[in-house]
Amino acid sequence: MISTKGRYAIRVMLDIAQNDDGSYIPLKDIAERQDLSKKYLEIIAKELVAGGLLIGASGKGGGYRLSRTPDKYTILEILELMEGTLSPVVCLADKKYKCNRRKKCETLPMWQEFDNLVHDFFNRKKLSDLL
């Protein structure tokens, strides 16, 4: 399941893309337009900046802007930054995980197929597709 953190991160990124006029966009404006808590968005924005998806500036005229154009972001990278892996089972999510049943697991192919569907779907979706 995708948490509010992941969903709101997409909304923040989309809001910034929609309102991009070359200047930084204050978080209070985003929170107001999106009807979301500014406090919660501060946490999300900080992670988006740390992950290199946003550029932040403080002070007068400060706020946030995209670090690249909307067509250069996949929804997958936004979600994985906020949520971690989207893989449905630990043996796919953690490459270091040692499963004794891996070679004889009858369900693994199903989980791999599902994992591929999810990753392919969100990797094909660009932020620009939502504009």
C-alpha positions as CSV (number, residue, x, y, z in Angstrom):
1,M,0.0,0.0,0.0
2,I,1.2,3.5,-0.8
3,S,1.1,5.7,2.3
4,T,0.0,9.3,2.5
5,K,3.7,10.3,2.5
6,G,4.2,8.9,-1.0
7,R,0.9,10.2,-2.3
8,Y,1.5,13.7,-0.9
9,A,5.0,13.7,-2.3
10,I,3.6,13.2,-5.8
11,R,1.0,16.0,-5.1
12,V,3.8,18.4,-4.0
13,M,5.9,17.6,-7.0
14,L,2.9,18.0,-9.3
15,D,1.8,21.3,-7.7
16,I,5.3,22.7,-8.1
17,A,5.4,21.6,-11.7
18,Q,2.0,23.2,-12.4
19,N,2.9,26.5,-10.8
20,D,6.5,26.8,-12.0
21,D,7.2,30.3,-13.1
22,G,11.0,30.1,-12.5
23,S,10.9,31.2,-8.9
24,Y,10.7,29.2,-5.6
25,I,7.3,28.3,-4.5
26,P,6.6,28.7,-0.8
27,L,5.4,25.6,1.0
28,K,2.5,27.5,2.6
29,D,1.1,28.1,-0.9
30,I,1.4,24.4,-1.8
31,A,-0.2,23.4,1.5
32,E,-3.1,25.8,0.9
33,R,-3.7,24.7,-2.7
34,Q,-3.4,21.0,-1.8
35,D,-5.4,21.3,1.5
36,L,-2.6,19.6,3.4
37,S,-0.8,20.3,6.7
38,K,2.2,22.5,6.2
39,K,3.9,20.7,9.0
40,Y,3.6,17.4,7.3
41,L,4.7,18.9,4.0
42,E,7.8,20.2,5.6
43,I,8.9,16.6,6.4
44,I,8.1,15.5,2.9
45,A,9.8,18.5,1.2
46,K,12.9,17.9,3.3
47,E,13.2,14.3,2.1
48,L,12.5,15.4,-1.5
49,V,15.4,17.9,-1.2
50,A,17.7,15.3,0.4
51,G,16.9,12.9,-2.4
52,G,17.8,15.5,-5.0
53,L,14.2,15.8,-6.4
54,L,13.6,19.4,-5.2
55,I,15.8,22.4,-4.6
56,G,15.0,24.4,-1.5
57,A,15.8,28.0,-0.6
58,S,15.1,29.7,2.7
59,G,14.5,33.3,3.5
60,K,12.6,36.0,1.5
61,G,11.6,34.6,-1.9
62,G,12.4,31.1,-0.7
63,G,10.5,27.9,-1.1
64,Y,10.9,24.9,-3.5
65,R,11.4,24.2,-7.1
66,L,12.0,21.1,-9.2
67,S,15.6,20.2,-9.8
68,R,14.8,19.1,-13.4
69,T,12.0,19.2,-15.8
70,P,8.8,17.2,-15.1
71,D,9.5,14.8,-18.0
72,K,12.7,13.7,-16.3
73,Y,11.0,12.4,-13.1
74,T,9.4,9.0,-12.9
75,I,6.6,8.3,-10.4
76,L,8.6,5.3,-9.4
77,E,11.6,7.3,-8.2
78,I,9.3,9.7,-6.2
79,L,7.5,6.8,-4.5
80,E,10.7,4.8,-3.8
81,L,12.3,7.8,-2.2
82,M,9.4,8.3,0.1
83,E,8.2,4.7,0.6
84,G,11.4,2.6,0.1
85,T,11.0,-0.5,-2.0
86,L,7.6,-1.2,-3.5
87,S,8.4,-4.9,-3.8
88,P,5.6,-7.1,-2.3
89,V,7.9,-9.7,-0.6
90,V,11.2,-9.4,1.3
91,C,13.0,-11.8,-1.0
92,L,12.5,-9.4,-3.8
93,A,12.8,-6.2,-1.8
94,D,16.1,-7.0,-0.2
95,K,18.8,-8.4,-2.5
96,K,20.9,-9.5,0.5
97,Y,18.0,-11.5,2.0
98,K,18.8,-15.2,2.0
99,C,15.8,-17.4,1.6
100,N,16.3,-21.2,1.9
101,R,13.3,-21.9,-0.3
102,R,14.3,-19.5,-3.2
103,K,15.2,-22.4,-5.6
104,K,12.1,-24.4,-4.9
105,C,9.6,-21.6,-4.1
106,E,6.5,-22.2,-6.1
107,T,5.1,-18.7,-5.5
108,L,8.2,-16.7,-6.3
109,P,7.4,-16.4,-10.1
110,M,4.1,-14.9,-9.2
111,W,5.7,-12.4,-6.9
112,Q,8.3,-11.5,-9.5
113,E,5.6,-11.0,-12.1
114,F,3.6,-8.7,-9.8
115,D,6.8,-6.8,-8.8
116,N,7.7,-6.3,-12.4
117,L,4.1,-5.0,-13.2
118,V,4.2,-2.5,-10.4
119,H,7.8,-1.3,-11.2
120,D,7.2,-1.1,-14.9
121,F,3.9,0.8,-14.4
122,F,5.3,3.5,-12.1
123,N,8.6,3.7,-14.1
124,R,6.7,4.4,-17.3
125,K,4.7,7.2,-15.7
126,K,6.4,10.6,-15.7
127,L,5.5,13.6,-13.6
128,S,4.8,15.3,-16.8
129,D,2.1,12.7,-17.6
130,L,0.1,14.0,-14.7
131,L,0.2,17.7,-15.8
